[in-house]
Amino acid sequence: MTTSETSQPSAATPLLDLQALAVAVRRRRRLWCSLALLGLLVGVAVAVLLPPPPTAVTKVLVTHQEDQPNDTGTLIRTDVELLGTTRIAEKALRSLDSPQTPEDFLQEYRATGVTNNLLRIEVTGDSDAEAVARAGALADAFVADHVRRMRQTAKAESKALLDQRDRMRDELAEVNKAIGGRSSAERDPKASARIESLFARRAELNSRIAEFDQRAAEARTGTPRIIAGTQIVDVPRAVRHSLPGAAATNAAIGLLLGLVLGLVVAAVGAVVADRPVLRREIAANLGASVIAELPGAALRPGRLWRLRRTRAARTRLTATLARTVRGSAEPLSLLELGCARSTSVIALDVAGELTPELPVVIVDGLPGTQLAHRRRQPGAPAVVSGDRADAGPPQERRLGVGSVAPGTAWADLRHLGTRTVLVVRAGHGSAAWLHTVARHLADQRIPVIGVVLIDPDPRDRSDGALWDGPTTALRGRSERSAGHNGADRRQPERLTMWAAGAPDNDQEAR
């Protein structure tokens, strides 16, 4: 195998497997469902325990002198900002004889521009009556301030126009005086041209004086229209709050936020933890094919309909492992990762299947007391500890049960069995630890026959068979014949080379 061939699979591996991410998030549905339920309960609790304060609302029609049909809302936004000033708040508090400071009062009301000329004011208070009074005082203060500003603007504009008219009248008087001082007997052509220019200037001044008079009159005339147009169009009224409606709204918002937060946490946790959940990932990391899978419900007491549905899978797995034990004189071990109780149940099922045919003893190498404290049934296989594994008669078939969880004594695994079947819970071990398990088993020269996947994802359609992997998987190959030829003696060495990442010489030669 060349260097380019070795780097090609890693280059084709995606940076983020969306299928594995979706499966990992779906497997953590308890987390995001719990957070969604928590958000729903928090939303309902907020609506019940923290009801909104009494609120009053009013609407004010505001007329502007610069109103244009194509206005983008700049004028009404200016009115909103003016309403949020301490001057308006102070006038409203003064009309209410309230000792509250304007700065604090600004935090208890808000204004919203509904249209270019319609202003909506919301005010809170200790009671509905106080909120209504505050809303009325605030609206009156704003209308009075707006009218005052419009009057001042119109007065200043009119005064400026009249002042300009008076200056032009003074200039007109000088022109008239200059025209009257000229003698009509003068026949000088230059004097005649100068007189004509004075007459033209006098006509221009008269026109402009009349224009300024008209503009000043229009400025004064427009003020009553603005004053009459600015008014309260919706009297202040208390806003009625519905507790069921508020609870339903807050519950929906809390449910949505909790669900989004739960999905984000589950996705980030799945990416950071890097725990394989798909068949193809677990098989690739362990270097062995998935030969069987079993739902977690099949190995614990449950309802009858659940037992009927999973009993067939449990029976098939027991028959498969029993045939493997019968087909070879070498001891077999079941090594668990994240499913000690399930592994002990599988070992008891296999031993019970083999007991009527040949003597079987279970070697308990689990760190806990999964097998030692089980109640012994009549005719059940014997269970011995790991230190007494070699004390039995040679004709007994040993079925070892151990663990490859962190903290495992790797040197003792070969005493449980020279061949092994890994019983792995999906999503329990990280990819790095699965590689560690494969490497240690290769160092101990313990061939991995296959992997039994516990609690797999029911929607997983990936292939768990390693067609280019070691030849120790159960693929219709006779283990009995494999034990008599030279290929079986090379399997531990090949598995060791796979775990270390070295190329397979036999495969490269082929």
C-alpha positions in Angstrom: 0.0 0.0 0.0 1.5 3.4 -1.0 1.5 6.6 0.9 -1.2 8.1 -1.4 -3.4 5.1 -0.9 -3.1 5.5 2.9 -3.9 9.2 2.9 -6.9 8.9 0.6 -9.4 7.6 3.1 -8.5 10.2 5.7 -8.8 12.9 3.0 -12.2 11.7 2.1 -13.4 11.7 5.7 -15.7 14.7 6.3 -14.8 17.2 8.9 -18.3 16.9 10.5 -20.5 13.8 9.9 -24.0 15.2 9.8 -25.6 11.7 10.1 -23.6 10.9 13.2 -24.4 14.3 14.6 -28.1 13.9 14.0 -28.1 10.4 15.6 -26.1 11.7 18.6 -28.5 14.6 19.1 -31.5 12.2 18.8 -30.1 9.9 21.3 -29.8 12.8 23.8 -33.5 13.6 23.4 -34.0 13.3 27.1 -31.7 16.3 27.5 -33.4 18.7 25.1 -36.8 17.4 25.9 -36.1 18.1 29.6 -34.8 21.6 28.8 -37.9 22.3 26.6 -40.2 21.2 29.4 -38.2 23.3 31.9 -38.6 26.3 29.6 -42.3 25.7 29.4 -42.6 25.5 33.2 -40.5 28.6 33.7 -42.6 30.5 31.2 -45.8 29.5 33.0 -44.2 30.4 36.4 -43.2 33.8 35.2 -46.7 34.5 34.0 -48.2 33.5 37.3 -45.6 34.8 39.8 -44.5 37.9 37.9 -47.7 39.4 36.4 -47.3 42.6 34.4 -48.0 45.9 36.3 -51.2 47.8 35.8 -50.9 49.6 32.4 -52.8 52.3 30.7 -52.6 53.2 27.0 -53.6 56.3 25.0 -53.1 57.6 21.4 -52.2 61.1 20.3 -52.6 62.5 16.8 -49.6 64.7 16.1 -49.7 67.3 13.2 -46.4 68.6 11.9 -45.8 71.7 9.9 -43.4 69.8 7.7 -45.7 66.9 7.0 -45.0 65.3 3.6 -46.6 62.3 1.9 -43.3 60.6 1.4 -42.1 61.0 5.0 -40.3 57.9 6.2 -41.3 58.4 9.9 -38.5 60.8 10.9 -40.9 63.3 12.4 -42.8 60.8 14.5 -39.5 59.3 15.7 -38.5 62.7 16.8 -41.7 63.0 18.8 -41.0 59.7 20.5 -37.6 60.9 21.6 -39.0 64.2 22.8 -41.6 62.3 24.8 -38.7 60.5 26.6 -37.2 63.7 27.9 -37.2 64.9 31.5 -39.0 68.1 30.4 -42.1 66.3 29.4 -41.9 63.9 32.4 -41.5 66.8 34.8 -44.5 68.7 33.4 -46.7 65.5 33.7 -45.5 64.9 37.3 -46.2 68.6 38.2 -49.8 68.3 37.0 -50.1 65.1 39.1 -48.5 66.7 42.2 -46.3 63.6 42.3 -43.0 63.6 44.3 -41.4 61.1 41.9 -38.3 62.2 40.1 -38.5 62.6 36.3 -35.6 60.2 35.8 -37.6 57.4 37.6 -40.8 58.3 35.8 -39.0 57.9 32.4 -38.6 54.1 33.2 -42.3 53.6 33.6 -43.6 54.7 30.3 -42.8 54.3 26.6 -44.0 55.7 23.3 -44.3 54.0 20.0 -44.9 55.6 16.6 -47.8 53.7 15.0 -47.9 55.8 11.8 -46.3 59.1 10.7 -48.8 61.1 12.7 -50.1 58.7 15.4 -48.3 58.2 18.7 -49.1 55.4 21.2 -48.2 56.0 24.8 -48.1 53.2 27.5 -47.8 54.1 31.1 -47.5 51.8 34.2 -48.6 52.5 37.7 -49.4 50.9 41.1 -53.1 50.6 40.1 -55.2 51.0 37.0 -56.5 54.4 38.1 -53.0 55.7 38.7 -51.9 54.4 35.3 -54.8 56.0 33.6 -54.1 59.4 35.3 -50.5 59.2 34.4 -51.2 58.4 30.8 -53.6 61.4 30.6 -51.2 63.8 32.2 -48.4 62.6 30.0 -50.4 63.0 26.8 -51.6 66.5 27.9 -48.0 67.5 28.6 -46.8 66.3 25.3 -49.7 68.1 23.4 -49.1 71.3 25.2 -45.3 71.2 24.6 -45.9 70.4 20.9 -48.3 73.2 20.5 -46.0 75.6 22.3 -43.1 74.6 20.1 -45.2 75.0 16.9 -46.4 78.5 18.1 -42.9 79.6 18.8 -41.7 78.3 15.5 -44.5 80.1 13.6 -43.9 83.3 15.6 -40.2 83.3 14.9 -40.8 82.6 11.2 -43.4 85.4 11.0 -41.2 87.8 12.8 -38.2 87.1 10.5 -40.4 87.6 7.5 -41.8 90.9 8.8 -38.3 92.2 9.7 -37.2 91.4 6.2 -40.2 93.3 4.9 -39.5 96.3 7.0 -35.9 96.4 5.7 -37.2 96.4 2.2 -39.7 99.2 3.0 -36.8 101.3 4.3 -34.9 100.6 1.1 -38.1 101.5 -0.9 -38.3 104.8 0.9 -34.8 105.7 -0.1 -35.5 104.8 -3.7 -38.6 107.0 -3.8 -36.6 109.8 -2.3 -34.0 109.4 -5.0 -36.6 109.4 -7.7 -38.3 112.5 -6.3 -35.0 114.5 -6.2 -34.4 114.2 -9.9 -35.5 117.1 -12.1 -37.7 116.1 -15.0 -36.0 118.8 -17.1 -32.7 116.9 -17.2 -32.0 115.7 -20.7 -28.8 113.8 -20.0 -29.0 110.3 -21.4 -27.1 108.8 -18.5 -29.4 110.5 -15.9 -32.4 109.1 -17.8 -30.9 105.5 -17.6 -30.3 106.0 -13.9 -33.9 107.1 -13.3 -35.2 104.0 -15.2 -33.1 101.7 -13.0 -34.5 103.3 -9.9 -38.1 102.8 -11.1 -37.3 99.1 -11.8 -35.8 98.7 -8.3 -38.9 100.3 -6.8 -41.1 97.9 -8.7 -39.0 94.9 -7.5 -39.1 96.1 -3.9 -42.9 96.5 -4.0 -43.2 93.0 -5.3 -41.0 91.5 -2.6 -42.7 93.4 0.2 -46.0 92.0 -0.9 -44.5 88.5 -1.0 -43.1 88.8 2.5 -46.5 90.0 3.8 -48.1 87.0 2.2 -45.6 84.5 3.7 -45.9 86.1 7.1 -49.7 85.8 6.9 -49.4 82.1 5.9 -47.0 81.4 8.8 -49.5 82.8 11.2 -52.4 81.1 9.5 -50.8 77.6 9.7 -50.5 77.6 13.4 -54.2 77.2 14.3 -54.3 74.2 11.9 -51.5 72.5 13.7 -52.9 73.3 17.1 -56.3 72.0 16.2 -54.9 68.9 14.6 -52.7 67.8 17.5 -55.0 66.1 20.0 -55.7 63.0 22.0 -57.7 60.7 19.8 -57.9 57.7 22.2 -58.7 58.6 25.8 -56.4 56.8 28.4 -57.8 53.4 29.4 -56.5 50.5 31.4 -55.2 47.5 29.6 -56.8 44.2 30.6 -54.3 41.3 31.0 -55.5 37.7 30.6 -53.6 35.3 32.8 -54.3 32.2 30.7 -53.3 34.1 27.5 -50.1 35.4 29.1 -49.3 31.9 30.5 -49.8 30.3 27.1 -47.7 32.9 25.4 -44.9 32.6 27.9 -45.1 28.8 27.9 -44.7 28.7 24.1 -41.8 31.1 24.2 -40.1 29.2 27.0 -40.7 25.9 25.2 -39.1 27.2 22.0 -36.1 28.7 23.8 -35.6 25.6 25.9 -35.8 23.3 22.9 -33.3 25.4 20.9 -31.0 25.6 23.9 -31.2 21.8 24.4 -30.5 21.1 20.8 -27.5 23.4 20.8 -26.1 21.8 24.0 -26.7 18.3 22.7 -25.0 19.1 19.3 -22.0 20.8 20.9 -21.7 18.0 23.5 -21.8 15.4 20.8 -19.1 17.1 18.7 -16.8 17.7 21.8 -17.3 14.3 23.3 -16.7 12.4 20.0 -18.5 9.3 21.0 -19.3 7.1 18.0 -22.9 5.9 17.8 -23.2 4.5 14.2 -22.3 0.9 13.4 -19.7 1.9 10.8 -18.0 4.2 13.3 -17.8 1.7 16.1 -16.7 -1.1 13.8 -14.0 1.1 12.2 -12.6 2.3 15.6 -12.5 -1.2 17.1 -11.4 -2.9 13.9 -14.1 -5.6 14.2 -17.4 -6.1 12.5 -20.7 -5.7 14.3 -22.1 -9.2 14.4 -25.3 -8.5 16.4 -27.2 -5.7 18.1 -29.6 -5.8 21.0 -31.9 -3.1 22.3 -31.3 -2.1 25.9 -34.9 -2.9 26.7 -34.3 -6.6 25.8 -32.0 -7.1 28.8 -34.1 -5.5 31.6 -37.5 -6.3 32.9 -40.3 -4.5 31.1 -43.8 -4.7 29.8 -45.0 -7.8 28.0 -45.3 -6.2 24.6 -41.7 -4.9 24.9 -40.4 -8.4 25.9 -42.2 -10.0 23.0 -40.8 -7.6 20.5 -37.2 -8.0 21.8 -37.2 -11.6 22.7 -36.4 -12.8 19.2 -33.3 -10.6 19.0 -32.0 -11.8 22.3 -32.6 -15.5 21.3 -30.7 -15.0 18.0 -27.7 -13.4 19.8 -27.7 -16.3 22.4 -27.7 -18.9 19.6 -24.9 -17.2 17.7 -22.6 -17.0 20.7 -23.4 -20.5 21.7 -22.4 -21.8 18.2 -19.2 -19.9 18.5 -18.4 -21.6 21.9 -19.2 -25.0 20.5 -17.1 -24.6 17.4 -13.8 -24.2 19.1 -12.0 -25.5 22.2 -10.4 -22.1 22.9 -12.1 -20.2 25.8 -14.3 -17.3 24.8 -14.7 -14.0 26.7 -17.3 -11.3 26.7 -15.7 -7.9 27.4 -18.1 -5.0 28.1 -17.8 -1.3 27.6 -20.5 0.7 29.3 -22.9 -2.3 29.7 -21.8 -4.5 32.5 -25.3 -5.6 33.5 -26.2 -6.4 29.9 -23.0 -8.4 29.4 -23.7 -10.5 32.5 -27.2 -11.3 31.3 -25.9 -12.3 27.9 -23.2 -14.6 29.5 -25.9 -16.3 31.6 -28.1 -16.8 28.6 -25.2 -18.4 26.6 -24.2 -20.6 29.5 -27.7 -21.7 30.0 -28.0 -22.6 26.4 -24.8 -24.7 26.6 -25.3 -26.3 30.0 -27.5 -29.3 28.8 -24.8 -30.2 26.2 -21.5 -29.7 28.0 -20.2 -28.4 31.3 -19.8 -24.6 31.3 -18.3 -22.3 33.9 -18.5 -18.6 33.9 -15.4 -16.7 34.9 -16.4 -13.4 36.5 -13.9 -10.7 35.8 -16.2 -7.8 36.1 -15.1 -5.0 38.5 -18.5 -5.0 40.2 -20.7 -7.7 41.6 -23.0 -8.2 38.6 -22.6 -12.0 38.6 -21.4 -12.9 42.0 -24.5 -11.7 43.9 -27.0 -13.2 41.5 -29.4 -15.8 42.9 -28.3 -19.3 41.8 -31.0 -21.2 40.0 -31.1 -25.0 40.0 -29.1 -26.4 37.1 -27.5 -22.9 36.4 -23.8 -22.8 35.4 -21.2 -22.2 38.1 -19.7 -18.7 38.5 -16.1 -18.5 39.6 -13.9 -15.5 40.2 -11.1 -14.6 37.9 -8.3 -15.9 40.2 -9.9 -19.4 40.1 -10.3 -19.5 36.3 -7.6 -22.2 35.8 -8.6 -24.4 38.7 -11.5 -26.3 37.0 -11.2 -29.5 35.1 -9.9 -29.4 31.5 -13.2 -30.7 30.0 -15.1 -27.6 31.2 -15.8 -24.8 28.8 -14.9 -21.5 30.2 -16.9 -18.3 29.3 -15.1 -15.3 30.7 -16.9 -12.0 31.4 -14.7 -8.9 31.8 -14.5 -5.2 31.2 -12.4 -2.9 29.0 -13.5 0.3 30.7 -10.9 2.8 31.8 -8.8 1.3 34.6 -8.9 -2.2 33.2 -6.0 -4.6 34.1 -5.1 -5.5 30.5 -2.7 -8.3 31.4 -5.6 -10.3 33.0 -7.9 -10.3 30.0 -6.1 -13.3 28.4 -7.0 -15.4 31.4 -10.7 -14.8 30.7 -10.4 -16.1 27.1 -8.0 -16.3 24.2 -10.8 -15.0 21.9 -13.3 -12.3 22.7 -16.5 -10.7 21.7 -16.8 -7.0 22.6 -20.2 -5.9 24.1 -20.3 -2.2 23.6 -23.0 0.3 24.4 -23.5 2.8 21.5 -22.4 6.3 22.3 -20.6 5.3 25.5 -16.9 5.3 24.7 -15.0 7.9 22.8 -13.2 7.3 19.6 -9.9 7.6 21.3 -10.8 5.0 23.9 -12.1 2.5 21.3 -8.7 2.8 19.5 -7.1 2.2 22.9 -9.1 -1.0 23.4 -8.3 -2.3 20.0 -4.6 -1.6 20.5 -4.4 -3.3 23.9 -6.3 -6.4 22.7 -3.9 -6.6 19.8 -0.9 -6.4 22.2 -2.4 -9.2 24.3 -2.9 -11.3 21.1 -6.6 -11.6 21.8 -8.5 -11.8 18.4 -11.8 -9.9 18.4 -14.5 -12.1 16.8 -17.0 -9.3 16.6 -18.9 -6.6 18.3 -22.3 -6.9 20.0 -23.9 -3.4 19.9 -26.2 -2.6 22.8 -28.9 0.0 22.6 -28.2 1.0 18.9 -30.0 3.8 17.2 -33.2 2.3 15.6 -32.8 4.5 12.5 -29.1 3.6 11.9 -28.8 2.2 8.4 -25.0 2.2 8.2 -23.0 -1.0 7.5 -21.1 -2.4 10.5 -19.1 -5.0 8.5 -15.4 -4.4 7.9 -14.8 -6.2 4.6 -11.2 -5.0 4.5 -10.5 -5.6 8.2 -9.0 -8.5 10.1 -10.1 -12.0 9.2 -11.4 -12.8 12.7 -15.0 -11.6 12.2 -17.8 -14.1 11.9 -18.5 -14.2 8.2 -19.4 -17.8 7.7 -15.8 -18.8 8.3 -15.3 -22.0 10.2 -13.4 -21.1 13.4 -12.6 -24.8 13.9 -10.8 -25.0 10.6 -9.1 -21.7 11.0 -7.6 -22.9 14.3 -5.7 -25.6 12.4 -4.1 -23.6 9.6 -1.3 -21.1 9.7 -3.6 -18.1 9.0 -5.0 -18.3 12.5 -1.6 -17.9 14.1 -1.0 -14.8 12.0 -4.2 -13.1 13.1 -2.9 -11.5 16.3 0.1 -10.1 14.4 -2.2 -8.6 11.7 -4.5 -7.1 14.3 -1.5 -5.6 16.1 -0.4 -4.0 12.8 -3.9 -2.7 12.1 -4.1 -1.1 15.6 -0.7 0.6 15.1 -1.8 1.9 11.7 0.9 -0.1 9.7 0.1 -1.5 6.3 -1.0 -5.1 5.9 1.8 -6.9 4.1 -0.4 -9.8 2.9 -3.0 -7.4 1.6 -0.4 -5.3 -0.1 1.1 -8.4 -1.8 -2.3 -9.3 -3.0 
